[in-house]
Amino acid sequence: MGRIEQVNPKLNSVIHRLYDQASETATDWTSQIQAGTAGDAVFCGVPFVEGCRAVTGYVSKLDSELVRRQKASGLVIVGKTNTSEFGAMPTTEPLLYGPTVNPWNPSLTPAGASGGSAAAVAARVVPMAHGNDGGGSIRTPASCCGIFGLEPSRGRNPLGPLCGDIGSGIVQEQGLTLTVRDSAALLDATSGPDIGDPYFAPPKERPFLEEVARDVGCLRIGFLNAVPEGWQDIAEFAPACADAVRDAAQLCDRLGHNVEEISPSALSHPGIADAFRCVFNCYIGQAVANWERELGKQIREDELEPLTWASYQTARKIPGPEYVVAVEEIQRCTRKIARWYHDGGYDLLLSPDNADSTNGTRRPAMASGGPRQMADTGQVIRRLHTHAEHDWSTRYVCTVALDHWWHANRGALRSAPWRRGYPLQTGITVGAGQALGREDANGDATRG
C-alpha cells in the first residue's frame, strides 16, 4: 500500500483504494475462510462504475463468482484500477479518471482496456491483477507493459451470477501477472464451471501450476508473419512486429520444437472484421442499456464518451437477424482455426501482438475513434515477450494454443533475453477493477 502511494501519482493506475479491507483481510483471512465469511467485504460494497461518468457513485451490491473464488483462495484485494469506459478502448484514458501512463515510459500508453492493471503489475507493487479481454484488453496491455497476459479459453472462468456469457462469448476473465507460474496459479484458483453456466471449458487434466513444470517434448509450432485476409484493414505487419515473431520462432526452434512459417491464406476469413464490429457495437450498446435499467434513468450523450455513444447508437440500429448472422460468422471463423490446429497437428500459433509500431503512443483523441478490430476465436491467447529492446510497444508476440502452452511459454521465457531493471524504480499492481496481492510474491522467476 505504501508503494501504491509512492507511485500512483505518476501512473494514475489505482482509482479506488481498499486499504482498510485489505489490512483486515490480510490479518485474518485464514479464519475468515474457515468461517465462510471471506466473500463479502471487498468487491461488494465498493464503487463500481466501469470508467463511466453516467455511473458515478454506484456501489456494487454483490461479489461476482470470480471475485468470490479469488478471495476464497487467499488473495488480498488492495484496490481497483483504471480502465477505459466499458472496456471499449485499446488505451486507458477515460474522461472520468484521466489517463494511466506506462511505467516504463510515461509518454506511452499502457494500452487498454486493462491498462490500469497492467501498469500496476509492471510497476511491481503486486505480482498479479485482474483483467478481462474481448478484443485485446488483457493481451495488448501485457504487451505494452512487458508482463504476462492470458486470455483463457471460452468458459474456463465463471462470469456469473449476472452473466452467462458476455458479447456472445468474446469476453473472458483472468489477469495479468509477472510470471507464468503466477498466471497458472491464479487460473487454478478461479477456473471451473459455476452453477447455471450455459457452457464451460473441458476439465483440466491436472492443476495448471503442475503444467508449468511438465516436459511435453517437441511441439509443432506455426508462426504467422503476414495478415490473413479479412482480419484487419491493414495488409501487412510493421517490420519491427514481424521481426519479433521471427525471433520468437527462432527461440522456439533452439529449444527443440518443430517450427514453421504458415501461409496467411490458411487462416483467412473475409468478413470477420465486419462481424466483430457488429458484435462489439452491440456489446457496448448492451452495457449502456443494462446501466440504464440498473440506474432507472436514460443515459444522455453528454454522460458518455464519443466512441461509447457512437457504438450505442449504432447498436440500436442493428436488426436482430444481422446480429445473429455476425455471431455465426465469428463461430465459423472459430471452427476454421480449430480445424487448422486439428488437421495440421499444430500445438501453438505465434503471431505479432500488435500489427503496427505505433500502438505504444498515447492517443487521447482515440476517444472519438473506431473500435479495435480483432476476431475472437474463444481459444486461449497469451503474450510472450522475447526482446531486450527498449521499444516495449512493438516487440511482443502473441501465442494462440489449444494445449501445451504453459510448458512452451515457460521454456521460452526462461531462455529469452530479458531487459533488466524496474520501471520508475518502484512498483504498483492492481486490476481492471481490482488489485490482488499475495504473501508469496517470490518463487520461480519465470518473468514476462
Secondary structure, 3 states (H helix, E strand, C coil): CHHHHHHHHHHCCEEEECHHHHHHHHHHHHHHHHHCCCCCCCCCCCECCCCCHHHCCCECCCCCHHHHHHHHCCCEEEEEECCCHHHCCCCCCCCCCCCCCECCECCECCCCCCHHHHHHHHCCCCCEEEEEECCCCCHHHHHHHCCEEEECCCCCCCCCCCCCCCCCCCCEEEEEECEHHHHHHHHHHHCCCCCCCCCCCCCCCCCHHHHHHCCCCCCEEEECCCCCCCCCCCCCCCHHHHHHHHHHHHHHHHCCCEEEECCHHHHCCCCHHHHHHHHHHHHHHHHHHHHHHHHCCCCCHHHCCHHHHHHHHHHHCCCHHHHHHHHHHHHHHHHHHHHHHHHHCCCEEEEECCCCCCCCECCHHHHHCCCCCCCCCCCEEEEEECCCCCCCCCCEEEEEECCCHHHHHHHHHHHCCCCCCCHHHCCCCCCCCCEEECCCCCCCCCEC
